[in-house]
């Protein structure tokens, strides 16, 4: 049967080639980094490492005696080079726009510095002309002037201002001439009942508003949900004081909204009075929302716990999930333009496409767009799709749900074919009637959802090996194109190798031949060029004729 779901690709193809690895407590234990990479460092030790280099960085910057650096983070390359991130203070005051990243060679010498602002800090004094009380009133007035207006496209208009926190003195250096300023948080309530916290920076001499942006007031709560596919789960929600929101402020403000059959717009944030969400039936609008929210959180947790990746862009920002898109829409897709994940309700609006491996698949398109940027056509397009299948599968295994146990089947819960069969099979992709088990010269001319079979088959072989076996209650029988016997290294190591290849070696035009080279480099980086893992990568590619 022809597949209806094409599982949409990322809609933008930003190419950001990752050349460094974040090292911290979240690094996958089963994927040890080279010894000189320092994978055992905890975040505090990394910050300590950065702080230890502040004299050298301060000297390179030519900082004045009033300026000081405060370590924020550190990234270490396998070469021993360091990338140290700092905030800055001036006479003890935070400098907004004073952050910077110093790049040091393996010898500890500063090679270059990227600064948020090149402006020189030289303030005539630190005594504000505007008293703090007046600054608070000015900030409050500025926010009150926006009541009823939509300032941020992701939020409803502010309905009322409820309070103002005491202003802090800061140095504003984000634009223009650095100056003394106040930073004030004005709290309020939005039309949809959610809290608002506008942070305003105002000139301490004139009261002029220099910048404003929304902060979220997090009152973390633990709710329970029952999804169509994920079953009964625990959800981290946000309490506004009157309602619970399907918003996880502990994971970058990850949230789920409903489109109510629409095909555009920001949707309406799901709220609930008792923090009990859905009943497992598609007829309950919250049930698909539980699936979507849990899938987004599970994807966040997998990337963080496995690779210390903080969100899709690795910037700590969570994605928006939109459910109930259109009518009878049998698809799901990720869009970089809205940084959102969208799900249709399927045939008859009774089969939402909100399964956890679909969530992991689609949001991984965002990861790919923000790393290798694999072009969505030809062999690179097949690798793009396979990357999403690989990590969608890993998210499912990582979540370890009783309602949806881990397997190497793609979309098995959504019954897209109407006969209980999955969308794709990783052990023998051709079982779906169209996907390719191994490489041949014309595979780049095949639809990317079918040419992805080559890499999916590679990943299964690398993880589990060839031949017949039963894994987690599912029977598999994976062949090889050359008749060889492949011994797997386990899915955790296989995924670590693929992730490093994606983020360090793949480019927008990587094809299967180049993917073989890239994954061998990744295996060498992680486990050594003479390791069992390296040899297994070579054997698995040969087994799919690459």
C-alpha positions as CSV (number, residue, x, y, z in Angstrom):
1,X,0.0,0.0,0.0
2,X,1.2,3.4,-0.9
3,X,2.2,5.5,2.1
4,X,0.2,8.6,2.7
5,X,2.5,10.1,5.3
6,X,5.6,11.7,3.9
7,X,6.7,13.1,7.2
8,X,7.6,16.6,6.3
9,X,11.1,17.9,6.3
10,X,12.5,21.0,7.9
11,X,11.4,24.0,5.8
12,X,14.7,25.9,6.1
13,X,18.1,24.7,5.2
14,X,20.3,26.8,7.4
15,X,23.8,25.3,7.4
16,X,25.7,25.6,10.6
17,X,28.7,23.3,10.7
18,X,29.5,22.1,14.2
19,X,33.3,21.8,14.8
20,X,33.3,21.5,18.6
21,X,31.7,19.3,21.2
22,X,30.0,20.5,24.4
23,X,31.4,18.6,27.3
24,X,29.4,18.4,30.5
25,X,27.5,16.1,32.8
26,X,25.1,15.2,30.0
27,X,27.6,13.5,27.7
28,X,26.5,10.0,26.9
29,X,28.3,7.5,29.1
30,X,28.2,4.8,26.4
31,X,30.0,7.1,23.9
32,X,33.2,8.1,25.6
33,X,35.1,11.0,24.0
34,X,38.8,11.0,23.4
35,X,40.8,11.5,26.5
36,X,42.0,15.0,25.7
37,X,38.4,16.1,25.3
38,X,37.7,16.1,29.0
39,X,34.3,14.3,29.0
40,X,34.5,13.8,32.8
41,X,34.3,17.5,33.5
42,X,31.2,18.7,35.3
43,X,29.7,22.1,34.3
44,X,31.1,23.7,37.4
45,X,34.6,22.5,36.6
46,X,34.2,23.8,33.0
47,X,33.2,27.2,34.4
48,X,36.2,27.0,36.7
49,X,38.4,26.3,33.8
50,X,37.1,29.3,31.9
51,X,37.5,31.5,35.1
52,X,41.1,30.4,35.4
53,X,41.8,31.9,31.9
54,X,40.2,35.3,32.7
55,X,43.6,37.1,33.1
56,X,44.8,36.0,29.7
57,X,41.4,36.9,28.1
58,X,41.2,40.3,29.9
59,X,44.7,41.1,28.7
60,X,43.8,40.2,25.1
61,X,40.7,42.4,25.4
62,X,42.6,45.3,27.0
63,X,39.9,45.6,29.7
64,X,40.0,48.5,32.0
65,X,40.5,48.2,35.8
66,X,36.7,48.6,36.4
67,X,35.8,45.6,34.2
68,X,35.7,42.0,35.2
69,X,34.9,38.7,33.5
70,X,32.5,36.1,34.9
71,X,32.8,32.6,33.4
72,X,29.6,31.2,31.9
73,X,30.5,28.1,29.9
74,X,33.2,26.3,28.1
75,X,33.5,24.1,25.0
76,X,36.6,21.9,24.4
77,X,37.6,20.6,21.0
78,X,39.3,17.3,20.6
79,X,42.4,19.2,19.5
80,X,42.7,20.7,22.9
81,X,41.4,24.1,21.7
82,X,39.1,25.9,24.1
83,X,36.1,28.2,23.5
84,X,35.4,30.1,26.8
85,X,32.2,32.1,27.2
86,X,32.1,35.1,29.6
87,X,29.7,37.7,30.9
88,X,31.2,41.0,31.9
89,X,30.7,43.5,34.8
90,X,31.6,47.1,35.1
91,X,32.3,48.4,38.7
92,X,30.3,45.3,39.8
93,X,27.3,46.1,37.6
94,X,26.1,43.6,35.0
95,X,26.9,44.7,31.4
96,X,24.1,43.9,29.1
97,X,25.7,43.3,25.8
98,X,29.1,42.6,27.4
99,X,29.2,38.9,26.8
100,X,31.9,37.4,24.7
101,X,33.5,34.1,23.6
102,X,37.3,33.7,23.7
103,X,38.9,31.1,21.5
104,X,42.2,29.6,22.8
105,X,44.6,27.3,21.1
106,X,45.7,24.0,22.7
107,X,48.7,26.0,24.2
108,X,46.3,28.2,26.1
109,X,46.9,31.3,24.1
110,X,44.0,33.5,22.9
111,X,43.6,33.2,19.1
112,X,40.5,35.3,18.6
113,X,37.5,36.7,20.5
114,X,33.9,37.1,19.5
115,X,32.1,40.0,21.3
116,X,28.5,40.9,21.6
117,X,29.6,44.5,21.4
118,X,32.8,46.2,20.4
119,X,32.0,49.4,22.3
120,X,34.5,50.6,24.9
121,X,33.2,50.9,28.5
122,X,34.0,54.3,29.9
123,X,31.1,55.7,31.9
124,X,31.5,59.2,33.4
125,X,29.9,58.1,36.6
126,X,27.7,55.5,38.4
127,X,25.1,57.9,39.9
128,X,21.7,57.7,38.2
129,X,19.9,61.0,37.4
130,X,16.6,59.1,37.6
131,X,15.7,57.7,41.0
132,X,14.9,54.0,41.2
133,X,11.3,54.7,42.2
134,X,10.7,56.9,39.1
135,X,12.4,54.4,36.9
136,X,10.0,51.7,38.1
137,X,7.0,54.0,37.4
138,X,8.3,54.8,33.9
139,X,8.8,51.1,33.1
140,X,5.3,50.3,34.4
141,X,3.8,53.1,32.3
142,X,5.6,51.7,29.2
143,X,4.0,48.3,29.7
144,X,0.6,49.7,30.6
145,X,0.7,51.5,27.2
146,X,0.8,48.1,25.5
147,X,-2.4,46.7,27.2
148,X,-4.5,45.1,24.5
149,X,-1.7,45.0,22.0
150,X,0.0,41.8,20.7
151,X,3.7,42.5,21.2
152,X,5.1,39.0,20.8
153,X,3.6,36.8,18.0
154,X,3.8,33.8,20.3
155,X,1.7,35.4,23.1
156,X,-1.8,36.9,23.5
157,X,-2.1,40.7,24.3
158,X,-1.4,41.9,27.8
159,X,-4.7,42.4,29.7
160,X,-3.5,44.1,32.9
161,X,-0.3,45.0,34.8
162,X,-0.2,43.5,38.3
163,X,3.1,44.6,39.8
164,X,6.7,45.8,39.3
165,X,9.9,44.5,40.7
166,X,12.6,46.8,42.1
167,X,14.9,48.1,39.4
168,X,18.5,47.0,39.2
169,X,21.3,49.2,38.0
170,X,23.1,47.8,34.9
171,X,25.4,49.0,32.2
172,X,23.7,49.0,28.7
173,X,26.2,48.2,26.0
174,X,24.0,46.3,23.5
175,X,23.7,49.2,21.1
176,X,24.9,52.8,20.9
177,X,27.1,54.4,23.4
178,X,27.4,52.4,26.7
179,X,25.4,54.1,29.4
180,X,24.1,53.6,33.0
181,X,20.6,52.0,32.9
182,X,17.9,50.3,35.0
183,X,16.7,46.8,34.4
184,X,13.1,46.5,35.6
185,X,10.6,43.6,35.5
186,X,6.9,44.5,35.1
187,X,4.5,41.7,35.8
188,X,1.0,41.3,34.3
189,X,-1.6,38.9,32.9
190,X,-2.3,38.1,29.3
191,X,-5.7,37.7,27.6
192,X,-5.3,33.9,27.6
193,X,-4.8,33.9,31.4
194,X,-1.0,33.3,31.3
195,X,1.4,35.4,33.3
196,X,3.5,38.1,31.7
197,X,6.9,39.4,32.9
198,X,8.2,42.2,30.7
199,X,11.9,43.0,31.3
200,X,12.6,46.6,30.4
201,X,15.9,48.4,30.2
202,X,15.6,52.2,30.7
203,X,18.2,54.9,30.5
204,X,19.2,56.0,34.0
205,X,19.6,59.6,32.9
206,X,16.5,60.1,30.8
207,X,14.1,57.2,31.4
208,X,14.1,56.3,27.8
209,X,13.2,52.7,27.1
210,X,16.2,51.1,25.5
211,X,15.0,47.5,25.2
212,X,12.2,45.2,26.3
213,X,11.5,41.5,26.1
214,X,9.2,38.9,27.7
215,X,10.3,36.7,30.5
216,X,8.1,33.8,31.7
217,X,7.0,33.5,35.3
218,X,7.5,29.8,36.0
219,X,5.5,28.1,38.7
220,X,6.4,24.6,38.0
221,X,3.7,22.0,38.7
222,X,3.5,18.2,38.1
223,X,0.4,17.1,36.2
224,X,-0.9,13.8,34.8
225,X,-2.0,13.1,31.3
226,X,-3.4,10.3,29.2
227,X,-2.5,10.5,25.5
228,X,-3.8,8.6,22.5
229,X,-0.4,7.0,21.9
230,X,1.8,7.6,25.0
231,X,-0.7,6.3,27.5
232,X,-0.6,7.6,31.1
233,X,2.3,9.9,31.7
234,X,3.6,12.6,34.0
235,X,3.8,16.2,32.7
236,X,5.6,19.3,33.9
237,X,3.2,22.2,33.6
238,X,3.1,25.9,34.5
239,X,0.7,27.2,37.1
240,X,-0.5,30.8,36.6
241,X,-2.2,31.2,39.9
242,X,-5.6,30.3,38.4
243,X,-5.0,27.8,35.6
244,X,-2.4,25.2,34.6
245,X,-0.7,25.6,31.2
246,X,0.7,22.9,29.0
247,X,4.0,24.7,29.1
248,X,7.3,23.3,30.5
249,X,9.4,26.2,31.7
250,X,12.1,23.8,32.9
251,X,12.7,22.7,29.2
252,X,13.0,26.0,27.4
253,X,9.3,26.9,27.6
254,X,8.3,23.9,25.5
255,X,4.5,24.2,25.0
256,X,1.6,22.8,23.1
257,X,-1.2,24.8,21.4
258,X,-4.4,23.8,19.6
259,X,-5.3,25.0,16.1
260,X,-8.9,23.7,16.3
261,X,-8.9,22.7,12.7
262,X,-7.2,25.8,11.4
263,X,-4.1,25.7,9.2
264,X,-2.3,28.9,10.2
265,X,-1.7,31.0,13.3
266,X,-0.1,30.5,16.7
267,X,-3.0,28.5,18.1
268,X,-4.3,28.6,21.6
269,X,-2.2,27.4,24.6
270,X,-3.8,24.4,26.3
271,X,-4.9,25.3,29.9
272,X,-6.6,23.2,32.5
273,X,-8.2,23.7,35.9
274,X,-7.1,20.5,37.7
275,X,-3.8,19.6,35.9
276,X,-5.2,16.3,34.7
277,X,-5.0,16.3,30.9
278,X,-6.8,14.1,28.4
279,X,-8.4,10.7,28.7
280,X,-6.6,8.7,26.0
281,X,-9.4,9.1,23.4
282,X,-9.0,11.1,20.2
283,X,-12.4,12.7,20.8
284,X,-10.9,14.5,23.8
285,X,-8.9,17.5,22.4
286,X,-6.4,17.3,25.2
287,X,-5.4,13.7,24.5
288,X,-3.4,14.5,21.3
289,X,-1.9,17.5,23.2
290,X,-0.6,15.2,25.9
291,X,1.1,13.1,23.2
292,X,2.6,16.1,21.5
293,X,3.8,17.7,24.7
294,X,5.3,14.5,26.0
295,X,6.9,13.8,22.7
296,X,8.6,17.2,22.6
297,X,9.8,16.8,26.2
298,X,11.1,13.3,25.5
299,X,13.0,14.6,22.5
300,X,14.5,17.4,24.6
301,X,15.5,14.9,27.3
302,X,17.0,12.5,24.8
303,X,19.3,15.1,23.2
304,X,20.2,16.6,26.5
305,X,20.9,13.4,28.3
306,X,22.8,11.8,25.4
307,X,24.7,14.7,23.9
308,X,24.1,17.7,26.3
309,X,22.2,19.4,23.5
310,X,19.9,21.9,25.0
311,X,17.0,22.0,22.5
312,X,16.8,21.8,18.8
313,X,19.0,24.7,18.2
314,X,21.2,24.0,21.2
315,X,20.2,27.4,22.6
316,X,18.0,26.3,25.5
317,X,14.8,27.3,23.7
318,X,12.0,24.8,23.5
319,X,9.7,24.2,20.5
320,X,6.0,24.8,20.1
321,X,3.8,21.8,19.2
322,X,0.6,22.6,17.3
323,X,-2.2,19.9,17.3
324,X,-5.5,19.5,15.5
325,X,-4.2,21.0,12.2
326,X,-6.7,21.1,9.4
327,X,-9.3,18.4,8.9
328,X,-8.5,14.7,8.1
329,X,-4.9,15.8,7.7
330,X,-2.8,12.7,7.5
331,X,0.6,14.2,8.1
332,X,2.9,15.9,10.5
333,X,5.7,18.4,9.9
334,X,8.4,20.5,11.4
335,X,8.9,24.2,10.4
336,X,12.0,26.2,11.2
337,X,10.1,29.4,10.3
338,X,7.8,29.1,13.3
339,X,10.1,26.8,15.3
340,X,7.1,24.6,15.7
341,X,5.9,21.0,15.3
342,X,2.5,20.5,13.7
343,X,0.3,17.4,13.8
344,X,-2.8,16.5,11.8
345,X,-5.6,14.4,13.3
346,X,-5.4,11.7,10.6
347,X,-8.2,9.9,8.7
348,X,-11.6,10.9,10.1
349,X,-9.9,13.2,12.6
350,X,-9.7,10.1,14.8
351,X,-6.0,9.0,14.3
352,X,-3.7,11.9,15.4
353,X,-0.2,11.6,14.2
354,X,1.2,12.4,17.6
355,X,3.2,9.1,18.2
356,X,6.5,9.6,20.1
357,X,8.7,8.4,17.2
358,X,6.9,10.8,14.9
359,X,7.7,13.6,17.4
360,X,11.3,12.7,17.6
361,X,11.5,12.3,13.8
362,X,10.1,15.7,13.0
363,X,11.9,17.7,15.6
364,X,15.2,16.0,14.4
365,X,14.6,17.7,11.1
366,X,15.2,20.9,13.1
367,X,18.4,19.5,14.6
368,X,19.6,18.6,11.1
369,X,18.7,22.1,9.8
370,X,20.7,23.7,12.6
371,X,23.7,21.4,12.1
372,X,24.6,19.8,8.8
373,X,21.7,21.4,6.8
374,X,21.4,18.3,4.6
375,X,19.7,19.3,1.4
376,X,16.3,17.6,1.1
377,X,16.9,16.0,-2.3
378,X,19.1,13.3,-3.8
379,X,21.3,11.2,-1.5
380,X,21.6,14.0,1.1
381,X,17.8,14.1,1.3
382,X,17.8,10.4,2.0
383,X,20.4,10.9,4.8
384,X,18.2,13.8,6.1
385,X,15.2,11.5,6.4
386,X,17.2,8.7,7.8
387,X,18.7,11.0,10.5
388,X,15.1,11.7,11.6
389,X,14.2,8.1,11.6
390,X,17.3,7.2,13.6
391,X,16.8,9.7,16.3
392,X,13.0,9.3,16.3
393,X,13.7,5.7,17.1
394,X,16.2,6.6,19.8
395,X,13.7,8.9,21.4
396,X,11.2,6.1,21.5
397,X,13.7,3.7,23.1
398,X,14.8,6.4,25.6
399,X,11.2,7.2,26.7
400,X,10.7,3.5,27.4
401,X,6.9,3.8,27.6
402,X,4.7,0.8,28.5
403,X,2.2,2.0,25.9
404,X,4.8,2.3,23.1
405,X,7.9,0.2,23.8
406,X,11.1,0.8,21.9
407,X,11.5,-0.8,18.5
408,X,13.0,-0.4,15.0
409,X,9.6,0.3,13.4
410,X,8.7,3.8,12.2
411,X,5.2,5.1,12.9
412,X,3.8,1.8,14.0
413,X,1.3,3.4,16.4
414,X,-0.4,5.7,13.9
415,X,-1.6,2.9,11.6
416,X,-1.1,5.1,8.5
417,X,-1.6,2.2,6.2
418,X,-4.9,1.2,7.8
419,X,-3.9,-2.4,8.3
420,X,-1.8,-2.2,11.4
421,X,1.6,-2.2,9.6
422,X,4.3,0.5,10.3
423,X,5.3,3.2,8.0
424,X,8.9,2.0,7.7
425,X,11.1,-0.9,8.8
426,X,14.7,-0.4,9.7
427,X,15.9,-4.0,9.7
428,X,14.7,-4.6,6.1
429,X,13.4,-1.3,4.6
430,X,12.1,-3.0,1.5
431,X,9.4,-4.7,3.5
432,X,7.3,-1.5,3.0
433,X,7.3,-2.2,-0.8
434,X,9.3,0.9,-1.8
435,X,12.3,1.6,0.4
436,X,15.8,0.5,-0.5
437,X,17.8,-2.0,1.5
438,X,21.2,-1.0,-0.1
439,X,22.9,1.5,-2.2
440,X,23.0,1.5,-6.0
441,X,23.9,4.2,-8.5
442,X,20.3,5.5,-9.0
443,X,19.3,5.6,-5.4
444,X,19.6,9.4,-5.4
445,X,16.8,9.6,-7.9
446,X,14.3,7.9,-5.5
447,X,12.0,9.8,-3.2
448,X,14.0,10.7,-0.1
449,X,11.5,8.7,2.2
450,X,12.6,5.6,0.3
451,X,16.3,6.3,-0.3
452,X,16.5,6.8,3.4
453,X,16.3,3.0,3.7
454,X,20.0,2.6,3.0
455,X,21.0,4.6,6.1
456,X,18.2,3.1,8.2
457,X,19.4,-0.4,7.3
458,X,23.0,0.6,8.1
459,X,21.9,1.9,11.5
460,X,20.0,-1.2,12.4
461,X,22.9,-3.4,11.4
462,X,25.3,-1.3,13.3
463,X,23.1,-1.4,16.4
464,X,21.8,-5.0,16.4
465,X,23.7,-6.9,13.7
466,X,22.4,-9.1,10.8
467,X,20.1,-12.1,10.8
468,X,16.9,-13.2,12.6
469,X,16.3,-12.2,16.2
470,X,13.6,-11.0,18.6
471,X,14.3,-7.6,20.3
472,X,11.9,-6.3,23.0
473,X,9.2,-8.6,21.7
474,X,9.5,-7.7,18.0
475,X,10.9,-10.1,15.4
476,X,13.5,-8.9,13.0
477,X,15.5,-10.5,10.2
478,X,18.1,-8.2,8.7
479,X,19.9,-9.3,5.5
480,X,23.2,-8.0,4.0
481,X,23.8,-7.2,0.4
482,X,27.2,-9.0,0.4
483,X,26.1,-12.0,2.4
484,X,28.3,-11.0,5.3
485,X,27.5,-11.4,9.0
486,X,27.4,-8.1,10.9
487,X,27.8,-8.0,14.7
488,X,26.1,-4.9,16.3
489,X,27.6,-2.6,18.8
490,X,24.3,-1.5,20.4
491,X,22.0,1.4,19.6
492,X,23.5,3.9,22.0
493,X,27.0,3.7,20.5
494,X,25.6,3.7,17.0
495,X,23.5,6.8,17.7
496,X,26.6,8.6,19.3
497,X,28.6,7.9,16.1
498,X,25.8,9.2,13.9
499,X,25.3,12.3,16.0
500,X,29.0,13.2,15.9
501,X,29.1,12.6,12.1
502,X,26.0,14.8,11.7
503,X,27.2,17.7,13.9
504,X,30.9,17.6,13.0
505,X,31.5,16.1,9.5
506,X,28.3,16.1,7.4
507,X,27.7,19.1,5.2
508,X,24.6,20.1,3.2
509,X,25.6,17.9,0.2
510,X,26.9,14.8,2.0
511,X,26.1,11.6,0.0
512,X,26.3,8.0,1.1
513,X,29.9,7.6,0.2
514,X,30.8,10.7,2.2
515,X,28.5,9.5,5.1
516,X,30.6,6.4,5.3
517,X,33.8,8.4,5.6
518,X,32.2,10.8,8.1
519,X,30.9,8.0,10.4
520,X,34.2,6.3,10.3
521,X,35.9,9.5,11.4
522,X,33.3,9.8,14.1
523,X,33.9,6.3,15.3
524,X,37.6,6.9,15.3
525,X,37.1,10.1,17.4
526,X,34.9,8.4,19.9
527,X,36.4,4.9,20.1
528,X,39.7,4.8,18.2
529,X,40.7,3.9,14.7
530,X,41.4,0.2,15.6
531,X,38.3,-0.2,17.8
532,X,35.6,-2.8,17.4
533,X,33.2,0.1,16.9
534,X,35.2,1.5,14.0
535,X,35.4,-1.9,12.3
536,X,31.6,-2.4,12.8
537,X,30.9,0.9,11.1
538,X,32.9,-0.2,8.1
539,X,31.2,-3.6,8.0
540,X,27.7,-2.2,8.3
541,X,28.2,0.2,5.4
542,X,29.7,-2.6,3.3
543,X,26.6,-4.7,4.1
544,X,24.4,-2.1,2.5
545,X,26.8,-1.7,-0.5
546,X,28.3,1.6,0.5
